[in-house]
Amino acid sequence: MNIIISGKNIDITPGLRSAVESKIGKLEKYFAPDTEVQVTMSVEKERQKIEVTIPVKGNMIRSEQVSNDMYVSIDLVEEVIERQLKKYKNKIVTKQQSAEAFSKAFLENDYTDEETIKIVRTKQVDVKPMYPEDACIQMELSGHDFYVFYNAEVDKVCVVYKRKGNTYGLIEPELG
């Protein structure tokens, strides 16, 4: 595994680098040797945040953890990613799609699904052409964290969503 560590508002000390390489290195048993892991550590006031992103063909494995101690955040992020891998193994690994991204030992091990994904409600919505800013207003009026709309600027169905810090995000899908 190739671990790429970067920092925002924080110096990556040898101790932090060692802790990340040690904890995230435990995930090596799940991935192929050429897997690239992006680790970003940041500090905002008392918030010590670590984001780990592992792109594998057709999927993105990601976790973000925040605490008041970076070493605690590092421990938490490793545990969450390991739990995600075990929980969703059968869903993220298909022989045609991304099996080569994972180690042989991980593929051969059988993890039982602790929880199955169950859709309990289906909702039909009218998708109206509008601009992203108008979609954000509609989202706020509906009280949801996201809003599906037909983007009049790009002629596609898109999603606006609420981000941390009272900002908004826009998802424009691409087929591929």
VMD Tcl script that builds the backbone (N, CA, C; Angstrom):
set m [mol new atoms 528]
animate dup $m
set s [atomselect $m all]
$s set {name element resname resid chain x y z} {
  {N N MET 1 A 0.838 -1.179 0.000}
  {CA C MET 1 A 0.000 0.000 0.000}
  {C C MET 1 A 0.881 1.239 0.000}
  {N N ASN 2 A 0.463 2.219 -0.770}
  {CA C ASN 2 A 1.173 3.483 -0.831}
  {C C ASN 2 A 0.337 4.515 -0.080}
  {N N ILE 3 A 0.822 4.960 1.082}
  {CA C ILE 3 A 0.077 5.906 1.914}
  {C C ILE 3 A 0.618 7.306 1.665}
  {N N ILE 4 A -0.253 8.203 1.194}
  {CA C ILE 4 A 0.127 9.584 0.918}
  {C C ILE 4 A -0.505 10.450 2.011}
  {N N ILE 5 A 0.326 11.107 2.803}
  {CA C ILE 5 A -0.144 11.873 3.955}
  {C C ILE 5 A 0.056 13.358 3.681}
  {N N SER 6 A -1.010 14.134 3.899}
  {CA C SER 6 A -0.905 15.587 3.779}
  {C C SER 6 A -1.590 16.235 4.971}
  {N N GLY 7 A -1.279 17.519 5.185}
  {CA C GLY 7 A -1.845 18.207 6.329}
  {C C GLY 7 A -2.352 19.589 5.976}
  {N N LYS 8 A -3.395 20.006 6.673}
  {CA C LYS 8 A -3.934 21.358 6.544}
  {C C LYS 8 A -3.921 21.967 7.945}
  {N N ASN 9 A -3.214 23.053 8.114}
  {CA C ASN 9 A -3.086 23.728 9.411}
  {C C ASN 9 A -2.432 22.826 10.452}
  {N N ILE 10 A -1.592 21.898 10.009}
  {CA C ILE 10 A -0.913 20.991 10.930}
  {C C ILE 10 A 0.398 20.545 10.288}
  {N N ASP 11 A 1.440 20.461 11.109}
  {CA C ASP 11 A 2.711 19.894 10.656}
  {C C ASP 11 A 2.645 18.393 10.879}
  {N N ILE 12 A 2.986 17.641 9.854}
  {CA C ILE 12 A 2.998 16.175 9.965}
  {C C ILE 12 A 4.320 15.792 10.638}
  {N N THR 13 A 4.246 15.595 11.935}
  {CA C THR 13 A 5.449 15.244 12.697}
  {C C THR 13 A 5.803 13.781 12.441}
  {N N PRO 14 A 7.031 13.395 12.723}
  {CA C PRO 14 A 7.396 11.978 12.569}
  {C C PRO 14 A 6.496 11.053 13.404}
  {N N GLY 15 A 6.070 11.521 14.574}
  {CA C GLY 15 A 5.179 10.719 15.423}
  {C C GLY 15 A 3.817 10.503 14.774}
  {N N LEU 16 A 3.256 11.568 14.197}
  {CA C LEU 16 A 1.966 11.444 13.501}
  {C C LEU 16 A 2.103 10.543 12.280}
  {N N ARG 17 A 3.167 10.762 11.513}
  {CA C ARG 17 A 3.395 9.938 10.309}
  {C C ARG 17 A 3.512 8.465 10.697}
  {N N SER 18 A 4.243 8.193 11.745}
  {CA C SER 18 A 4.421 6.824 12.215}
  {C C SER 18 A 3.092 6.216 12.670}
  {N N ALA 19 A 2.286 7.007 13.395}
  {CA C ALA 19 A 0.987 6.513 13.876}
  {C C ALA 19 A 0.069 6.192 12.700}
  {N N VAL 20 A 0.045 7.066 11.698}
  {CA C VAL 20 A -0.806 6.839 10.520}
  {C C VAL 20 A -0.325 5.596 9.768}
  {N N GLU 21 A 0.963 5.515 9.519}
  {CA C GLU 21 A 1.490 4.372 8.770}
  {C C GLU 21 A 1.257 3.064 9.517}
  {N N SER 22 A 1.349 3.109 10.839}
  {CA C SER 22 A 1.123 1.914 11.644}
  {C C SER 22 A -0.351 1.488 11.611}
  {N N LYS 23 A -1.252 2.431 11.877}
  {CA C LYS 23 A -2.689 2.103 11.939}
  {C C LYS 23 A -3.254 1.796 10.551}
  {N N ILE 24 A -3.023 2.678 9.597}
  {CA C ILE 24 A -3.560 2.474 8.246}
  {C C ILE 24 A -2.851 1.289 7.596}
  {N N GLY 25 A -1.603 1.052 7.976}
  {CA C GLY 25 A -0.870 -0.101 7.472}
  {C C GLY 25 A -1.533 -1.419 7.815}
  {N N LYS 26 A -2.315 -1.443 8.902}
  {CA C LYS 26 A -3.046 -2.665 9.266}
  {C C LYS 26 A -4.063 -3.052 8.194}
  {N N LEU 27 A -4.487 -2.073 7.400}
  {CA C LEU 27 A -5.468 -2.336 6.337}
  {C C LEU 27 A -4.826 -2.981 5.118}
  {N N GLU 28 A -3.498 -3.043 5.108}
  {CA C GLU 28 A -2.764 -3.594 3.966}
  {C C GLU 28 A -3.201 -5.016 3.628}
  {N N LYS 29 A -3.615 -5.765 4.639}
  {CA C LYS 29 A -4.022 -7.155 4.403}
  {C C LYS 29 A -5.276 -7.254 3.533}
  {N N TYR 30 A -6.006 -6.162 3.372}
  {CA C TYR 30 A -7.235 -6.173 2.584}
  {C C TYR 30 A -7.023 -5.770 1.123}
  {N N PHE 31 A -5.922 -5.088 0.832}
  {CA C PHE 31 A -5.750 -4.492 -0.492}
  {C C PHE 31 A -4.562 -5.056 -1.254}
  {N N ALA 32 A -4.601 -4.836 -2.572}
  {CA C ALA 32 A -3.477 -5.190 -3.429}
  {C C ALA 32 A -2.301 -4.271 -3.081}
  {N N PRO 33 A -1.070 -4.713 -3.324}
  {CA C PRO 33 A 0.106 -3.923 -2.933}
  {C C PRO 33 A 0.190 -2.536 -3.578}
  {N N ASP 34 A -0.375 -2.358 -4.766}
  {CA C ASP 34 A -0.264 -1.066 -5.449}
  {C C ASP 34 A -1.399 -0.098 -5.106}
  {N N THR 35 A -2.193 -0.404 -4.102}
  {CA C THR 35 A -3.311 0.458 -3.704}
  {C C THR 35 A -2.773 1.752 -3.106}
  {N N GLU 36 A -3.371 2.869 -3.532}
  {CA C GLU 36 A -2.967 4.181 -3.038}
  {C C GLU 36 A -3.980 4.668 -2.009}
  {N N VAL 37 A -3.501 5.117 -0.867}
  {CA C VAL 37 A -4.354 5.598 0.219}
  {C C VAL 37 A -4.044 7.072 0.451}
  {N N GLN 38 A -5.072 7.916 0.353}
  {CA C GLN 38 A -4.917 9.353 0.592}
  {C C GLN 38 A -5.319 9.651 2.028}
  {N N VAL 39 A -4.425 10.237 2.804}
  {CA C VAL 39 A -4.710 10.607 4.194}
  {C C VAL 39 A -4.499 12.107 4.332}
  {N N THR 40 A -5.536 12.798 4.807}
  {CA C THR 40 A -5.434 14.232 5.035}
  {C C THR 40 A -5.772 14.515 6.491}
  {N N MET 41 A -4.846 15.155 7.175}
  {CA C MET 41 A -5.078 15.545 8.563}
  {C C MET 41 A -5.233 17.061 8.618}
  {N N SER 42 A -6.168 17.520 9.448}
  {CA C SER 42 A -6.364 18.958 9.584}
  {C C SER 42 A -6.762 19.312 11.001}
  {N N VAL 43 A -6.516 20.566 11.344}
  {CA C VAL 43 A -6.865 21.082 12.665}
  {C C VAL 43 A -7.654 22.366 12.478}
  {N N GLU 44 A -8.823 22.429 13.117}
  {CA C GLU 44 A -9.642 23.640 13.147}
  {C C GLU 44 A -10.067 23.836 14.590}
  {N N LYS 45 A -9.536 24.858 15.232}
  {CA C LYS 45 A -9.789 25.110 16.657}
  {C C LYS 45 A -9.430 23.864 17.459}
  {N N GLU 46 A -10.382 23.249 18.130}
  {CA C GLU 46 A -10.103 22.054 18.941}
  {C C GLU 46 A -10.356 20.754 18.169}
  {N N ARG 47 A -10.746 20.869 16.903}
  {CA C ARG 47 A -11.111 19.691 16.108}
  {C C ARG 47 A -9.892 19.129 15.390}
  {N N GLN 48 A -9.551 17.901 15.717}
  {CA C GLN 48 A -8.451 17.194 15.075}
  {C C GLN 48 A -9.086 16.194 14.108}
  {N N LYS 49 A -8.991 16.457 12.813}
  {CA C LYS 49 A -9.718 15.657 11.824}
  {C C LYS 49 A -8.755 14.901 10.924}
  {N N ILE 50 A -9.140 13.655 10.627}
  {CA C ILE 50 A -8.396 12.846 9.663}
  {C C ILE 50 A -9.386 12.303 8.644}
  {N N GLU 51 A -9.019 12.405 7.373}
  {CA C GLU 51 A -9.834 11.867 6.277}
  {C C GLU 51 A -8.978 10.841 5.546}
  {N N VAL 52 A -9.543 9.663 5.334}
  {CA C VAL 52 A -8.839 8.611 4.602}
  {C C VAL 52 A -9.700 8.214 3.413}
  {N N THR 53 A -9.118 8.258 2.234}
  {CA C THR 53 A -9.815 7.895 1.001}
  {C C THR 53 A -9.005 6.834 0.282}
  {N N ILE 54 A -9.693 5.734 -0.057}
  {CA C ILE 54 A -9.041 4.636 -0.769}
  {C C ILE 54 A -9.848 4.354 -2.035}
  {N N PRO 55 A -9.381 4.862 -3.171}
  {CA C PRO 55 A -10.105 4.577 -4.411}
  {C C PRO 55 A -9.773 3.172 -4.901}
  {N N VAL 56 A -10.809 2.385 -5.129}
  {CA C VAL 56 A -10.642 1.077 -5.760}
  {C C VAL 56 A -11.575 1.066 -6.951}
  {N N LYS 57 A -11.225 0.351 -7.952}
  {CA C LYS 57 A -11.955 0.381 -9.213}
  {C C LYS 57 A -13.465 0.300 -9.003}
  {N N GLY 58 A -14.146 1.362 -9.393}
  {CA C GLY 58 A -15.602 1.383 -9.316}
  {C C GLY 58 A -16.158 1.767 -7.967}
  {N N ASN 59 A -15.322 1.924 -6.947}
  {CA C ASN 59 A -15.795 2.261 -5.606}
  {C C ASN 59 A -14.847 3.233 -4.930}
  {N N MET 60 A -15.352 3.841 -3.862}
  {CA C MET 60 A -14.542 4.733 -3.050}
  {C C MET 60 A -14.769 4.333 -1.599}
  {N N ILE 61 A -13.714 3.975 -0.905}
  {CA C ILE 61 A -13.814 3.643 0.507}
  {C C ILE 61 A -13.275 4.854 1.248}
  {N N ARG 62 A -14.101 5.414 2.140}
  {CA C ARG 62 A -13.735 6.679 2.753}
  {C C ARG 62 A -14.244 6.749 4.179}
  {N N SER 63 A -13.457 7.392 5.032}
  {CA C SER 63 A -13.902 7.671 6.388}
  {C C SER 63 A -13.285 8.984 6.837}
  {N N GLU 64 A -14.040 9.705 7.635}
  {CA C GLU 64 A -13.591 10.973 8.203}
  {C C GLU 64 A -13.914 10.919 9.686}
  {N N GLN 65 A -12.919 11.163 10.518}
  {CA C GLN 65 A -13.126 11.112 11.967}
  {C C GLN 65 A -12.578 12.373 12.610}
  {N N VAL 66 A -13.302 12.853 13.607}
  {CA C VAL 66 A -12.924 14.081 14.306}
  {C C VAL 66 A -12.936 13.817 15.803}
  {N N SER 67 A -11.922 14.304 16.492}
  {CA C SER 67 A -11.895 14.257 17.954}
  {C C SER 67 A -11.025 15.419 18.421}
  {N N ASN 68 A -10.770 15.490 19.728}
  {CA C ASN 68 A -9.904 16.562 20.218}
  {C C ASN 68 A -8.447 16.098 20.312}
  {N N ASP 69 A -8.167 14.872 19.846}
  {CA C ASP 69 A -6.809 14.322 19.842}
  {C C ASP 69 A -6.590 13.590 18.518}
  {N N MET 70 A -5.564 13.989 17.767}
  {CA C MET 70 A -5.332 13.405 16.446}
  {C C MET 70 A -5.070 11.904 16.524}
  {N N TYR 71 A -4.406 11.451 17.585}
  {CA C TYR 71 A -4.117 10.017 17.709}
  {C C TYR 71 A -5.411 9.214 17.905}
  {N N VAL 72 A -6.369 9.788 18.619}
  {CA C VAL 72 A -7.678 9.139 18.779}
  {C C VAL 72 A -8.382 9.082 17.429}
  {N N SER 73 A -8.327 10.180 16.670}
  {CA C SER 73 A -8.944 10.223 15.336}
  {C C SER 73 A -8.336 9.169 14.420}
  {N N ILE 74 A -7.029 8.987 14.496}
  {CA C ILE 74 A -6.340 7.982 13.672}
  {C C ILE 74 A -6.842 6.584 14.026}
  {N N ASP 75 A -6.940 6.301 15.329}
  {CA C ASP 75 A -7.454 4.997 15.771}
  {C C ASP 75 A -8.866 4.759 15.255}
  {N N LEU 76 A -9.720 5.779 15.383}
  {CA C LEU 76 A -11.126 5.651 14.979}
  {C C LEU 76 A -11.262 5.403 13.482}
  {N N VAL 77 A -10.500 6.132 12.678}
  {CA C VAL 77 A -10.644 6.027 11.226}
  {C C VAL 77 A -10.254 4.636 10.745}
  {N N GLU 78 A -9.237 4.050 11.342}
  {CA C GLU 78 A -8.821 2.700 10.945}
  {C C GLU 78 A -9.910 1.688 11.293}
  {N N GLU 79 A -10.490 1.809 12.479}
  {CA C GLU 79 A -11.548 0.887 12.898}
  {C C GLU 79 A -12.764 0.986 11.983}
  {N N VAL 80 A -13.142 2.210 11.615}
  {CA C VAL 80 A -14.325 2.409 10.767}
  {C C VAL 80 A -14.105 1.806 9.383}
  {N N ILE 81 A -12.951 2.039 8.794}
  {CA C ILE 81 A -12.679 1.498 7.452}
  {C C ILE 81 A -12.661 -0.026 7.487}
  {N N GLU 82 A -12.054 -0.602 8.507}
  {CA C GLU 82 A -12.025 -2.066 8.613}
  {C C GLU 82 A -13.445 -2.621 8.745}
  {N N ARG 83 A -14.275 -1.960 9.551}
  {CA C ARG 83 A -15.664 -2.392 9.713}
  {C C ARG 83 A -16.420 -2.271 8.383}
  {N N GLN 84 A -16.195 -1.170 7.654}
  {CA C GLN 84 A -16.846 -0.988 6.350}
  {C C GLN 84 A -16.461 -2.109 5.393}
  {N N LEU 85 A -15.176 -2.420 5.350}
  {CA C LEU 85 A -14.706 -3.460 4.433}
  {C C LEU 85 A -15.354 -4.803 4.726}
  {N N LYS 86 A -15.403 -5.168 5.999}
  {CA C LYS 86 A -15.999 -6.452 6.367}
  {C C LYS 86 A -17.495 -6.463 6.118}
  {N N LYS 87 A -18.156 -5.344 6.412}
  {CA C LYS 87 A -19.614 -5.283 6.286}
  {C C LYS 87 A -20.057 -5.334 4.823}
  {N N TYR 88 A -19.329 -4.646 3.965}
  {CA C TYR 88 A -19.767 -4.525 2.575}
  {C C TYR 88 A -18.941 -5.340 1.600}
  {N N LYS 89 A -18.146 -6.278 2.107}
  {CA C LYS 89 A -17.254 -7.050 1.230}
  {C C LYS 89 A -17.973 -7.632 0.028}
  {N N ASN 90 A -19.087 -8.303 0.263}
  {CA C ASN 90 A -19.781 -8.966 -0.841}
  {C C ASN 90 A -20.411 -7.972 -1.811}
  {N N LYS 91 A -20.624 -6.754 -1.373}
  {CA C LYS 91 A -21.233 -5.753 -2.242}
  {C C LYS 91 A -20.200 -4.989 -3.064}
  {N N ILE 92 A -19.006 -4.755 -2.483}
  {CA C ILE 92 A -18.011 -3.967 -3.216}
  {C C ILE 92 A -17.083 -4.811 -4.071}
  {N N VAL 93 A -17.018 -6.082 -3.807}
  {CA C VAL 93 A -16.119 -6.946 -4.573}
  {C C VAL 93 A -16.942 -7.794 -5.535}
  {N N THR 94 A -16.799 -7.511 -6.813}
  {CA C THR 94 A -17.402 -8.370 -7.827}
  {C C THR 94 A -16.268 -8.849 -8.722}
  {N N LYS 95 A -16.386 -10.033 -9.192}
  {CA C LYS 95 A -15.294 -10.603 -9.980}
  {C C LYS 95 A -14.992 -9.787 -11.238}
  {N N GLN 96 A -16.023 -9.199 -11.843}
  {CA C GLN 96 A -15.796 -8.453 -13.070}
  {C C GLN 96 A -15.250 -7.049 -12.795}
  {N N GLN 97 A -15.568 -6.500 -11.628}
  {CA C GLN 97 A -15.326 -5.079 -11.434}
  {C C GLN 97 A -14.042 -4.753 -10.674}
  {N N SER 98 A -13.921 -5.181 -9.428}
  {CA C SER 98 A -12.818 -4.647 -8.632}
  {C C SER 98 A -12.074 -5.678 -7.801}
  {N N ALA 99 A -12.188 -6.932 -8.136}
  {CA C ALA 99 A -11.523 -7.954 -7.331}
  {C C ALA 99 A -10.006 -7.772 -7.315}
  {N N GLU 100 A -9.423 -7.288 -8.410}
  {CA C GLU 100 A -7.966 -7.142 -8.452}
  {C C GLU 100 A -7.463 -6.051 -7.514}
  {N N ALA 101 A -8.345 -5.208 -7.001}
  {CA C ALA 101 A -7.934 -4.144 -6.085}
  {C C ALA 101 A -7.738 -4.656 -4.664}
  {N N PHE 102 A -8.213 -5.879 -4.377}
  {CA C PHE 102 A -8.146 -6.408 -3.029}
  {C C PHE 102 A -7.196 -7.595 -2.947}
  {N N SER 103 A -6.710 -7.855 -1.738}
  {CA C SER 103 A -5.793 -8.978 -1.543}
  {C C SER 103 A -6.544 -10.305 -1.642}
  {N N LYS 104 A -5.815 -11.335 -1.993}
  {CA C LYS 104 A -6.408 -12.663 -2.145}
  {C C LYS 104 A -6.982 -13.158 -0.814}
  {N N ALA 105 A -6.290 -12.883 0.292}
  {CA C ALA 105 A -6.754 -13.323 1.615}
  {C C ALA 105 A -8.096 -12.684 1.964}
  {N N PHE 106 A -8.251 -11.396 1.644}
  {CA C PHE 106 A -9.513 -10.700 1.918}
  {C C PHE 106 A -10.642 -11.286 1.077}
  {N N LEU 107 A -10.360 -11.573 -0.178}
  {CA C LEU 107 A -11.387 -12.112 -1.068}
  {C C LEU 107 A -11.831 -13.509 -0.642}
  {N N GLU 108 A -10.889 -14.294 -0.118}
  {CA C GLU 108 A -11.220 -15.664 0.268}
  {C C GLU 108 A -11.916 -15.746 1.618}
  {N N ASN 109 A -11.713 -14.748 2.465}
  {CA C ASN 109 A -12.323 -14.753 3.792}
  {C C ASN 109 A -13.802 -14.424 3.666}
  {N N ASP 110 A -14.611 -15.098 4.435}
  {CA C ASP 110 A -16.053 -14.873 4.376}
  {C C ASP 110 A -16.487 -14.060 5.582}
  {N N TYR 111 A -16.984 -12.867 5.338}
  {CA C TYR 111 A -17.484 -12.020 6.407}
  {C C TYR 111 A -18.999 -12.031 6.329}
  {N N THR 112 A -19.626 -12.183 7.456}
  {CA C THR 112 A -21.089 -12.195 7.454}
  {C C THR 112 A -21.603 -10.773 7.564}
  {N N ASP 113 A -22.651 -10.483 6.850}
  {CA C ASP 113 A -23.283 -9.170 6.944}
  {C C ASP 113 A -23.987 -9.055 8.280}
  {N N GLU 114 A -23.548 -8.089 9.095}
  {CA C GLU 114 A -24.209 -7.874 10.372}
  {C C GLU 114 A -25.572 -7.224 10.146}
  {N N GLU 115 A -25.625 -6.365 9.184}
  {CA C GLU 115 A -26.869 -5.693 8.844}
  {C C GLU 115 A -27.012 -5.748 7.328}
  {N N THR 116 A -28.231 -5.913 6.868}
  {CA C THR 116 A -28.449 -5.829 5.436}
  {C C THR 116 A -29.107 -4.492 5.143}
  {N N ILE 117 A -28.837 -3.973 3.981}
  {CA C ILE 117 A -29.445 -2.722 3.580}
  {C C ILE 117 A -30.880 -3.008 3.199}
  {N N LYS 118 A -31.789 -2.265 3.790}
  {CA C LYS 118 A -33.203 -2.490 3.547}
  {C C LYS 118 A -33.873 -1.153 3.243}
  {N N ILE 119 A -34.416 -1.038 2.070}
  {CA C ILE 119 A -35.148 0.177 1.705}
  {C C ILE 119 A -36.552 0.042 2.253}
  {N N VAL 120 A -36.944 0.977 3.117}
  {CA C VAL 120 A -38.235 0.873 3.792}
  {C C VAL 120 A -39.273 1.848 3.234}
  {N N ARG 121 A -38.817 2.754 2.362}
  {CA C ARG 121 A -39.775 3.707 1.798}
  {C C ARG 121 A -39.284 4.161 0.435}
  {N N THR 122 A -40.210 4.265 -0.485}
  {CA C THR 122 A -39.906 4.793 -1.806}
  {C C THR 122 A -40.750 6.040 -2.000}
  {N N LYS 123 A -40.125 7.084 -2.508}
  {CA C LYS 123 A -40.832 8.350 -2.676}
  {C C LYS 123 A -40.677 8.805 -4.116}
  {N N GLN 124 A -41.755 9.216 -4.710}
  {CA C GLN 124 A -41.715 9.747 -6.068}
  {C C GLN 124 A -41.762 11.267 -5.988}
  {N N VAL 125 A -40.909 11.919 -6.758}
  {CA C VAL 125 A -40.855 13.379 -6.730}
  {C C VAL 125 A -40.936 13.926 -8.148}
  {N N ASP 126 A -41.509 15.102 -8.269}
  {CA C ASP 126 A -41.497 15.814 -9.534}
  {C C ASP 126 A -40.146 16.497 -9.658}
  {N N VAL 127 A -39.441 16.215 -10.747}
  {CA C VAL 127 A -38.142 16.826 -10.966}
  {C C VAL 127 A -38.353 17.995 -11.916}
  {N N LYS 128 A -38.175 19.200 -11.371}
  {CA C LYS 128 A -38.455 20.410 -12.144}
  {C C LYS 128 A -37.153 21.092 -12.553}
  {N N PRO 129 A -37.120 21.637 -13.786}
  {CA C PRO 129 A -35.920 22.374 -14.192}
  {C C PRO 129 A -35.744 23.616 -13.324}
  {N N MET 130 A -34.550 23.785 -12.788}
  {CA C MET 130 A -34.237 24.976 -11.990}
  {C C MET 130 A -32.734 25.124 -11.892}
  {N N TYR 131 A -32.305 26.239 -11.351}
  {CA C TYR 131 A -30.890 26.498 -11.153}
  {C C TYR 131 A -30.471 25.982 -9.777}
  {N N PRO 132 A -29.185 25.633 -9.609}
  {CA C PRO 132 A -28.730 25.082 -8.335}
  {C C PRO 132 A -29.075 25.953 -7.119}
  {N N GLU 133 A -28.984 27.263 -7.260}
  {CA C GLU 133 A -29.302 28.150 -6.144}
  {C C GLU 133 A -30.769 28.007 -5.741}
  {N N ASP 134 A -31.655 27.873 -6.748}
  {CA C ASP 134 A -33.080 27.683 -6.455}
  {C C ASP 134 A -33.308 26.327 -5.784}
  {N N ALA 135 A -32.544 25.324 -6.195}
  {CA C ALA 135 A -32.665 23.995 -5.589}
  {C C ALA 135 A -32.250 24.040 -4.118}
  {N N CYS 136 A -31.241 24.851 -3.800}
  {CA C CYS 136 A -30.812 25.000 -2.397}
  {C C CYS 136 A -31.936 25.617 -1.568}
  {N N ILE 137 A -32.620 26.589 -2.130}
  {CA C ILE 137 A -33.743 27.208 -1.419}
  {C C ILE 137 A -34.848 26.180 -1.198}
  {N N GLN 138 A -35.160 25.385 -2.227}
  {CA C GLN 138 A -36.184 24.350 -2.093}
  {C C GLN 138 A -35.786 23.318 -1.040}
  {N N MET 139 A -34.487 22.974 -0.999}
  {CA C MET 139 A -33.997 22.024 -0.012}
  {C C MET 139 A -34.212 22.585 1.394}
  {N N GLU 140 A -33.868 23.849 1.584}
  {CA C GLU 140 A -34.051 24.474 2.898}
  {C C GLU 140 A -35.530 24.493 3.282}
  {N N LEU 141 A -36.398 24.800 2.318}
  {CA C LEU 141 A -37.839 24.849 2.597}
  {C C LEU 141 A -38.391 23.470 2.947}
  {N N SER 142 A -37.808 22.424 2.355}
  {CA C SER 142 A -38.303 21.072 2.625}
  {C C SER 142 A -37.746 20.492 3.924}
  {N N GLY 143 A -36.670 21.105 4.453}
  {CA C GLY 143 A -36.077 20.621 5.698}
  {C C GLY 143 A -35.184 19.405 5.530}
  {N N HIS 144 A -34.803 19.068 4.288}
  {CA C HIS 144 A -33.938 17.915 4.040}
  {C C HIS 144 A -32.484 18.353 3.925}
  {N N ASP 145 A -31.592 17.377 3.903}
  {CA C ASP 145 A -30.160 17.649 3.743}
  {C C ASP 145 A -29.717 17.570 2.289}
  {N N PHE 146 A -30.618 17.171 1.392}
  {CA C PHE 146 A -30.295 17.104 -0.029}
  {C C PHE 146 A -31.569 17.360 -0.825}
  {N N TYR 147 A -31.395 17.656 -2.120}
  {CA C TYR 147 A -32.546 17.923 -2.975}
  {C C TYR 147 A -32.205 17.509 -4.400}
  {N N VAL 148 A -33.048 16.679 -4.997}
  {CA C VAL 148 A -32.866 16.219 -6.370}
  {C C VAL 148 A -33.633 17.163 -7.290}
  {N N PHE 149 A -32.976 17.608 -8.373}
  {CA C PHE 149 A -33.616 18.541 -9.293}
  {C C PHE 149 A -33.031 18.388 -10.693}
  {N N TYR 150 A -33.733 18.915 -11.673}
  {CA C TYR 150 A -33.233 18.924 -13.047}
  {C C TYR 150 A -32.513 20.244 -13.247}
  {N N ASN 151 A -31.196 20.186 -13.431}
  {CA C ASN 151 A -30.373 21.381 -13.529}
  {C C ASN 151 A -30.557 22.033 -14.902}
  {N N ALA 152 A -31.137 23.211 -14.917}
  {CA C ALA 152 A -31.416 23.934 -16.160}
  {C C ALA 152 A -30.130 24.396 -16.843}
  {N N GLU 153 A -29.031 24.502 -16.093}
  {CA C GLU 153 A -27.766 24.952 -16.672}
  {C C GLU 153 A -27.084 23.867 -17.490}
  {N N VAL 154 A -27.177 22.610 -17.035}
  {CA C VAL 154 A -26.436 21.531 -17.693}
  {C C VAL 154 A -27.339 20.439 -18.263}
  {N N ASP 155 A -28.654 20.617 -18.158}
  {CA C ASP 155 A -29.628 19.645 -18.665}
  {C C ASP 155 A -29.386 18.230 -18.136}
  {N N LYS 156 A -29.245 18.119 -16.817}
  {CA C LYS 156 A -29.049 16.829 -16.154}
  {C C LYS 156 A -29.789 16.829 -14.825}
  {N N VAL 157 A -30.119 15.636 -14.369}
  {CA C VAL 157 A -30.637 15.505 -13.013}
  {C C VAL 157 A -29.443 15.609 -12.083}
  {N N CYS 158 A -29.519 16.501 -11.101}
  {CA C CYS 158 A -28.425 16.745 -10.171}
  {C C CYS 158 A -28.948 16.720 -8.741}
  {N N VAL 159 A -28.028 16.821 -7.803}
  {CA C VAL 159 A -28.376 16.840 -6.386}
  {C C VAL 159 A -27.597 17.961 -5.717}
  {N N VAL 160 A -28.297 18.775 -4.929}
  {CA C VAL 160 A -27.611 19.706 -4.042}
  {C C VAL 160 A -27.709 19.130 -2.640}
  {N N TYR 161 A -26.702 19.401 -1.820}
  {CA C TYR 161 A -26.704 18.856 -0.465}
  {C C TYR 161 A -26.042 19.836 0.490}
  {N N LYS 162 A -26.403 19.698 1.758}
  {CA C LYS 162 A -25.859 20.536 2.817}
  {C C LYS 162 A -24.527 19.978 3.267}
  {N N ARG 163 A -23.543 20.858 3.392}
  {CA C ARG 163 A -22.228 20.466 3.892}
  {C C ARG 163 A -22.026 21.065 5.274}
  {N N LYS 164 A -20.989 20.616 5.940}
  {CA C LYS 164 A -20.659 21.194 7.236}
  {C C LYS 164 A -20.294 22.656 7.054}
  {N N GLY 165 A -20.587 23.469 8.044}
  {CA C GLY 165 A -20.236 24.883 7.974}
  {C C GLY 165 A -21.224 25.702 7.174}
  {N N ASN 166 A -22.463 25.243 7.073}
  {CA C ASN 166 A -23.520 25.961 6.352}
  {C C ASN 166 A -23.142 26.301 4.918}
  {N N THR 167 A -22.507 25.353 4.238}
  {CA C THR 167 A -22.226 25.508 2.816}
  {C C THR 167 A -22.997 24.434 2.069}
  {N N TYR 168 A -22.977 24.507 0.754}
  {CA C TYR 168 A -23.731 23.579 -0.071}
  {C C TYR 168 A -22.820 22.895 -1.072}
  {N N GLY 169 A -23.212 21.698 -1.488}
  {CA C GLY 169 A -22.490 20.977 -2.512}
  {C C GLY 169 A -23.421 20.657 -3.651}
  {N N LEU 170 A -22.882 20.431 -4.835}
  {CA C LEU 170 A -23.646 20.100 -6.023}
  {C C LEU 170 A -23.061 18.841 -6.626}
  {N N ILE 171 A -23.895 17.848 -6.870}
  {CA C ILE 171 A -23.461 16.622 -7.527}
  {C C ILE 171 A -24.022 16.631 -8.938}
  {N N GLU 172 A -23.117 16.613 -9.917}
  {CA C GLU 172 A -23.486 16.508 -11.319}
  {C C GLU 172 A -23.022 15.138 -11.800}
  {N N PRO 173 A -23.930 14.214 -12.052}
  {CA C PRO 173 A -23.500 12.859 -12.423}
  {C C PRO 173 A -22.879 12.803 -13.809}
  {N N GLU 174 A -21.904 11.901 -13.934}
  {CA C GLU 174 A -21.291 11.583 -15.229}
  {C C GLU 174 A -21.391 10.088 -15.422}
  {N N LEU 175 A -21.804 9.666 -16.569}
  {CA C LEU 175 A -21.867 8.243 -16.859}
  {C C LEU 175 A -20.459 7.736 -17.147}
  {N N GLY 176 A -20.115 6.595 -16.568}
  {CA C GLY 176 A -18.794 6.089 -16.854}
  {C C GLY 176 A -18.321 5.112 -15.914}
}
mol reanalyze $m
mol bondsrecalc $m
mol representation Tube
mol addrep $m
